[in-house]
Amino acid sequence: MLTEDVPGSRVRIGDGGQAPSPVRRRRRGIGWAQRLEIAMLSGPAILIFLAFVILPVLMAAYYGFYRWKGFGVPTNFVGLDNYVTILQDKAFREALWHNGLIVVLSLVIQGPIGLGLALLLNQKLRGQSVIRVLIFVPYVIAEVIAGTAWGLLLQAGGAVNGILRSIGLGGLAQDWLANPKLAIWTLMFILTWKYIGFAVILFLAGMQNIPEELTEAAAMDGASYWQTQRRITVPLLGPTIRIWVFLSIIGALQLFDLVYIIWGQYVSSTAGTSTMATYLVTEGRNAGNYGYGNAVAVVLFLISMIIALGYQRFVLRRDTQGALTGGR
């Protein structure tokens, strides 16, 4: 039996002439200096996250068990009564339905339009930069300004109906905001106008990571423009599209400002555009029932968290696993 020195260990070579795998040394843990450095760098961010995210959630969960008017120490403990009332309230179920409809319509409408515009702007066009700016400008406009402007333009006596009447299309003039059959589509038009720029910029950024060699090779093989986009660009844009879908879902579930500014706290429910967030403000703060409002906030948080975790678990898992490397 012969022995042979192997870095990190001493192994034996048997009669078969094969040496077993060298014994791996255990990695040494990080020292106190590195731990202190990590704590100093991440500590402030962790404290801010705990103070402004985790603590408010815990406080909302606490106040949700009380019938509380917003001042003083809550003493009227009602247990789960607030949550039972939420689930039994028809107005909340309608708001939840509106949120779900907005999620679906946002993906169905904004996705294809954003992808089509991104594919168009990814080509060499005259005035390309100007078109990109014009598409992205609505996204950076404050929601208060955008909501106020569209509220004035689309009211019964607003500029939109005035323009339609002036060009002989008065029959198309509608009550765009108060008609329950039109209000949800009016909201979707405004949301598409407002947020389509974000989708376009995100898709364009994803296209910049696609190697040009692939499209050039496809062109040399005789593939048409649309075949190249369908077989190469769109599949490789998958991770970016999935991230956009995730952000759109969370944003649609938490939609508040545009609805509240344009329709107000009462018209939104009758027009069919109320959301869980507007319901929270109307039935919580405006009604002076802050305990109930906190319970609604907890329900909204749980719904968003469950959907976010489920989406990350079943949809984004392939992207995160490809981006992370684990040590052995």
N, C-alpha and C positions, 0 to 999 in steps of 0.2 A: 504494500500500500504506500503510495507516494503522496507527498504533500506539496502544495504549491501556494505561494503567497499571492493573494488576490487583494487589491486595494479595499481596505475596510474590514477584512476578515482573513482567516486562514482556512482553506478548504482542502478536502481530500479528493484525490483522483483515484477512482476505483479501477477494477480490472477492465471495465468497459471503455475507459479513456474519456469519460464524460465528467465534467465538473458540475456540481450543483450550483444553483444560483447563489451569488454572494449575499451574505447577510447584510440587510439594510440597517443603517443606523437610524435611530429615532431622531426626528428633527427637534432641535432645541427650541423651546418656547421663547416668545419675545421677552425682552428684558423690561425692567421697570422704567427705564428711560423712554423706550418706545411706547409703552402703555401711557406714560404721562404725556407724551407728544400727541398720541391719538385722542386722549381725553381733552387736551387743551384745544385741539382743532375741531373736534366734533361736539364738545360740551356745549358751547353757546347755541348751536343749531338744535341740539336735543332739548335744551331748556326752553327755547322759543317754541318748538313743536309741542312740548308738554303743556306750556302755558296757554298757547293760543289755539290748540287743536284738541288735545286729549282732555284737558281740564274743562273746557266748555261742554264737551260731549258728556262728561260725567255729571256736570252740574245740570245739564238739560235732562238727563236721565233721572236725577234726584228730584228736580222740581216737577217732573212729569207725574209723580205719584201724589201730588198735592193739588188742591184747588186754591190757587195763589193769585193774588191781584197785582203782583209785581213789586211790592214794597213790604219791608219787614221780614221777619222770619216766618217761613211757611209752617202752619200748624194744622191746617185742615187736611189730614191725610185721607186720601180716597182710594189708595191702592191702584188697581188696574182699571178703575172706572173710566178714566180719561181715554185709555186705549180701546176699551169696549165701545165707547161713544164714537171714537174715530172710525172704527170698522163698521158701525151701524149707520153712520151718517151718509145719506145718499149724495150729498154735495162732495164729500171726500172721495167717494167711489167714482163720481163723474170727473173730478180733478185727476184722479189716478188714471182713468181711461184716456183723458186728454193728453196726459204725459206720455202714455204708451203710444198713442196715435202720432204725437209729434216726433217721438223717437223713430218710428217706422217711416214716416213721411220724410223726415230729414235725411235718412239714409238713402231712401229710394230716389229722392229728388236731387239732393245736393251731391251725392256720390257720382252719378253719371255726368252731371253737368260739370262738376269740378274736374273730373278725369278728362273729359273732352276738351275743356279749356286748357288744361295742363299739357295735353298732347299737342294742341294747336300752338301754344306759346313756347313749346320746346323746340319748335322749328325756327329757322331764320326768317323773320318777318320784319318789314319796315314798321317802325314805331312800336317795336316789341316792348321796350321799357315803359313807354307811356301806357300801353294797354295793361301791363302788369300793375302799374301804380293805380290806375283807375279801378281795376278789379279789387285791389287790396285796400283801397281807401275806406270803403264802408266798414271793414272789420276794425279799423283803428278809431272810428268815430265813437264817441261815448254813447252808451245805450240811452241815456237821458235825452241827448240831442236827437238821436235817430228816432226814438219813440215819440217825442214831441212833434218832430217834423212830419212823420207819417200819420200821426193822429190828426194833425191839421189838414193834411192833403187828402185823406181818405174819408173825412166826415161827410155827412149828407150834403152840406153846402160848401164842400172843399174844392180845391183846385182841380182834382182829378175829374169829378163830375162836371165842373165848369168847362174843362177842356173838351170833354165828350160832347157836351151840348153845343159848344161853339163850332165844332166840326161836323155837326149834323148827326151825331151818334147819341143823342139824348136818351134813346131807348135803352142804351147800355148802362146808363147811370144807375147806381145802386147804393143802398145803405151798407157800405162795405164793412162797417165795424159792428153794427147792431144786429144784422141779419144772421140768425144762427146757422143758416145754410151756407153762408159765405164767409163768416168770421174766421173759421179755422183755416180756410184757404188764403184769406188775407194775411193771417199770421204766418203761414208757411211762406208766402211770397216775401214778407218782410224778413223772416229768418234766413231765407235763401239769399236775398240781397245782402244781408248783413254779414253772413258767415261763409259765403262761397269763396271769398278771397283767402281765407285761412286754409281751406281744402286745396285750392289751386297752388298756393305757395308751398304747402307741405308735399304735394305730389311732385311739384317741380324740383324740390330739394331731393326727393327720393330718386328722381330720374337722373340727377347728376352723378349718382353712385353706380349707375349701370354702365359697364365698360363699353366704349364705342366699338371695340373690336368685334363684339357680338353682332351688333347691327350691321357693321361692314361685312362681316362674313355671311350674314343672311342675305344681304343685297347681292353679294357675289354669287350666291347659290341660286339667285333668281327669285327670291321672295319679294312680294310686293310690300308697299308701305304698311297696309293694314295687316298683312300676315306677320310682319315684323313686330308690330305693336301688340297683336293678339298672342303671339307665340313667345315673345321675348320681353318686351317692355312691361306689359301688365303682370305677367307672372313674377318677374323680378321686383315689381313694385308692391308685391303682396304684403311684406312687413309694414311698409308705410301706410297702406290702405287699412290694415288691421289696427294700427295705432290711431288713425283718423276716426275709424268706426268707434273705438273705445272712447275717445275724447268727445265725440258727438253724442254718444249715448249718455254719458255722465252730464254733459251740458244740457241736454234736452230734459233729463230728469230734474235738474235743478233750475229750470227756466223760471224767471221771476220778473226781471226788470222791465223788459219790453211789454209784457202782458199787463203789468201793473200800471205802467205809464200810459199806455194807449187806451186800455179798456177800464182802468180803475178797479176799485175793490168790489164793486157791485155789478157792473155791466159785464165783466168777464164771465161770471157764472151764468147769466142769462143768455149771453152770446155764444156760449159753448167754448170758451178759450181759457177757462180757469185751470190752474195747475196746482200741484201740491204746495208749492211755495206761496202762491197767492192765497190759497186756503189757509195756510199757516198764519199769515199776517192778518187776514180778515177775521178769522175766528179766534186768534190769539191776542195779538197786540191791540188791534182796533176794538175788539170786544172786551178788553180789559181782563181777559182770562189767560194770564201768562203761564199758568200751570198746564192748561190744555195746549197752548201753543208750543211749549217745550215737549210735550208728548208727541205732537205732530212732527216736530223737528227730529225726534228720535226715530219715528217711523220712517221719515224720509231718509235719514242717515242709514238705517238698516237696509232699506230697499236698495239704495245706491251701493252700499258696501257689498251686499250679496251679489248683485249683478256684476260689480267690478271684480270681485274675487272669482266668481264663476267664469267671467270672460277671460281673465288672466290664466285661470287654471286650464281651460279647455281650448282657448283660441291663441293666446299669446305665449303659451308654454313653449312652442317650437321656436319662437323668436328669441325668448330669453335663454333657453338652453343653448342655442347656437351662439349667443353672445357671451356666455359665461364659461369660464374654464375652471375646473376644480383641481386642486392639488392632490397628489397621491401620497 
